[in-house]
Amino acid sequence: MTDSPVTLITGGSSGIGAAAARLLLDRGHRVVVTGRDRERLDRFTRSCGRPEAVLGLTADAADHDAVRSAVETASKRFGRLDAVVANAGSATPDSVIDGDPTRWREMVLTNVLGPALLIRHSAEALRATRGRIVLVGSVAGFIHTPGNLYGATKWAMTGLAENTRRAVTGHGVGVTLIAPGRADTGFWDSLGGRPDGLLLTAEQVAESIAWAVCQPSGVDVNTVVIRPIGQPV
Ligand SMILES: NC(=O)c1ccc[n+]([C@@H]2O[C@H](COP(=O)([O-])OP(=O)(O)OC[C@H]3O[C@@H](n4cnc5c(N)ncnc54)[C@H](OP(=O)(O)O)[C@@H]3O)[C@@H](O)[C@H]2O)c1
C-alpha cells in the first residue's frame, strides 16, 4: 500500500470526480480529492471506508495558493504523485447575448484557470513519476452551441490538453482529455434540471478516467469523447 500510485482529483466530493476516486481506490490507488465544501468532502471520504488511502482537502480549484498547497499536501502525505485529474467545473445556463455576467467569472476561473493551475503545480512531481494529467472537458468543447460561454471554457480545455501534451510528453508525462456528453450528476441542478433522454452515469464517465490513469507505461491516450447513446450533438 505504501508504494501504491497516488491520484489527485479536483472536485472529487461528488459526481464524476467522486466516482473516479472510488474506482481508483478499488484499483489500488491512493486518492486525494478536493472540493470547496468541507462537509461534503468529509461525507464522501467517510463513505469510502478507507481512511488510510483517501484524503479530502478543502481547496477552490481556481485559487492559486489553494491548488499549490493541495498538490504539496498530497505529495507529502502519500510520498508521491502519479496522476492529477482536473475535474472541478461548473456551468451557467445563460447566453453571452443576454445572460447574467455576474455568474461567469467563477465558471471561467474554475473551468479554465483551475486546470492550468493544477498542471503548473503538479508538473514537477509528475515528471518524477512519469505520471499522467487527465483533463475533464466536455462534448461542448468540440461542438458549437449558440451563445454558450460554458462551451467556450471547454473549448479552452480541449486546447489546453494538446498544448500541455506537447510540453510534457518529452518528459515522460501523459495527457488525456476526457470529454463527456450528458451525465446524470448534480451538475444539472443549477441548469434547470436533468435534460431529457438517456444520460451517462457518473460511474460510466469515471471508467474512462480510470482507464486513462491506468494505461501501461509508455502509452499515452490523448482524447476520449464519450456520449450516451441517443445524444445527437
Ligand atoms: N454532468 C455532465 O453532464 C457533464 C458533461 C460534460 C462535462 N462535465 C464536466 O465534468 C466535470 C465534473 O462535473 P460533474 O458532472 O461531476 O458535476 P458535479 O456533480 O456538480 O460535481 C462537481 C464537483 O466539483 C466540485 N467543485 C465545483 N467547483 C469547484 C471549485 N471551484 N473548486 C473545487 N471544487 C469544485 C464540487 O464540490 P464543491 O461545490 O463542494 O466545491 C463537486 O464535488 C466538470 O468539469 C463538468 O464540466 C459534466
PDBQT file of the ligand as one rigid body, heavy atoms in Angstrom, charges set to zero:
ROOT
HETATM    1  N1  LIG A 301     -22.535  16.104 -15.803  1.00  0.00    +0.000 N 
HETATM    2  C1  LIG A 301     -22.421  16.329 -17.103  1.00  0.00    +0.000 C 
HETATM    3  O1  LIG A 301     -23.381  16.151 -17.905  1.00  0.00    +0.000 OA
HETATM    4  C2  LIG A 301     -21.091  16.770 -17.661  1.00  0.00    +0.000 A 
HETATM    5  C3  LIG A 301     -20.929  16.717 -19.058  1.00  0.00    +0.000 A 
HETATM    6  C4  LIG A 301     -19.712  17.111 -19.600  1.00  0.00    +0.000 A 
HETATM    7  C5  LIG A 301     -18.699  17.538 -18.773  1.00  0.00    +0.000 A 
HETATM    8  N2  LIG A 301     -18.881  17.590 -17.430  1.00  0.00    +0.000 N 
HETATM    9  C6  LIG A 301     -17.763  18.058 -16.609  1.00  0.00    +0.000 C 
HETATM   10  O2  LIG A 301     -17.462  17.088 -15.634  1.00  0.00    +0.000 OA
HETATM   11  C7  LIG A 301     -16.841  17.718 -14.513  1.00  0.00    +0.000 C 
HETATM   12  C8  LIG A 301     -17.464  17.203 -13.230  1.00  0.00    +0.000 C 
HETATM   13  O3  LIG A 301     -18.822  17.565 -13.222  1.00  0.00    +0.000 OA
HETATM   14  P1  LIG A 301     -19.962  16.695 -12.507  1.00  0.00    +0.000 P 
HETATM   15  O4  LIG A 301     -20.971  16.404 -13.540  1.00  0.00    +0.000 OA
HETATM   16  O5  LIG A 301     -19.398  15.610 -11.712  1.00  0.00    +0.000 OA
HETATM   17  O6  LIG A 301     -20.567  17.867 -11.564  1.00  0.00    +0.000 OA
HETATM   18  P2  LIG A 301     -20.982  17.880 -10.023  1.00  0.00    +0.000 P 
HETATM   19  O7  LIG A 301     -21.727  16.640  -9.687  1.00  0.00    +0.000 OA
HETATM   20  O8  LIG A 301     -21.643  19.210  -9.845  1.00  0.00    +0.000 OA
HETATM   21  O9  LIG A 301     -19.605  17.847  -9.224  1.00  0.00    +0.000 OA
HETATM   22  C9  LIG A 301     -18.722  18.904  -9.279  1.00  0.00    +0.000 C 
HETATM   23  C10 LIG A 301     -17.687  18.727  -8.183  1.00  0.00    +0.000 C 
HETATM   24  O10 LIG A 301     -16.714  19.760  -8.334  1.00  0.00    +0.000 OA
HETATM   25  C11 LIG A 301     -16.614  20.488  -7.126  1.00  0.00    +0.000 C 
HETATM   26  N3  LIG A 301     -16.312  21.867  -7.495  1.00  0.00    +0.000 N 
HETATM   27  C12 LIG A 301     -17.054  22.726  -8.234  1.00  0.00    +0.000 A 
HETATM   28  N4  LIG A 301     -16.409  23.902  -8.356  1.00  0.00    +0.000 NA
HETATM   29  C13 LIG A 301     -15.240  23.771  -7.678  1.00  0.00    +0.000 A 
HETATM   30  C14 LIG A 301     -14.143  24.619  -7.437  1.00  0.00    +0.000 A 
HETATM   31  N5  LIG A 301     -14.112  25.880  -7.887  1.00  0.00    +0.000 N 
HETATM   32  N6  LIG A 301     -13.107  24.144  -6.713  1.00  0.00    +0.000 NA
HETATM   33  C15 LIG A 301     -13.120  22.893  -6.231  1.00  0.00    +0.000 A 
HETATM   34  N7  LIG A 301     -14.118  22.036  -6.424  1.00  0.00    +0.000 NA
HETATM   35  C16 LIG A 301     -15.164  22.469  -7.146  1.00  0.00    +0.000 A 
HETATM   36  C17 LIG A 301     -17.932  20.289  -6.399  1.00  0.00    +0.000 C 
HETATM   37  O11 LIG A 301     -17.794  20.392  -4.988  1.00  0.00    +0.000 OA
HETATM   38  P3  LIG A 301     -17.984  21.821  -4.204  1.00  0.00    +0.000 P 
HETATM   39  O12 LIG A 301     -19.142  22.506  -4.860  1.00  0.00    +0.000 OA
HETATM   40  O13 LIG A 301     -18.222  21.422  -2.782  1.00  0.00    +0.000 OA
HETATM   41  O14 LIG A 301     -16.706  22.541  -4.401  1.00  0.00    +0.000 OA
HETATM   42  C18 LIG A 301     -18.239  18.840  -6.779  1.00  0.00    +0.000 C 
HETATM   43  O15 LIG A 301     -17.539  17.942  -5.955  1.00  0.00    +0.000 OA
HETATM   44  C19 LIG A 301     -16.984  19.221 -14.749  1.00  0.00    +0.000 C 
HETATM   45  O16 LIG A 301     -15.774  19.742 -15.227  1.00  0.00    +0.000 OA
HETATM   46  C20 LIG A 301     -18.065  19.314 -15.821  1.00  0.00    +0.000 C 
HETATM   47  O17 LIG A 301     -17.924  20.478 -16.600  1.00  0.00    +0.000 OA
HETATM   48  C21 LIG A 301     -20.057  17.216 -16.848  1.00  0.00    +0.000 A 
ENDROOT
TORSDOF 0
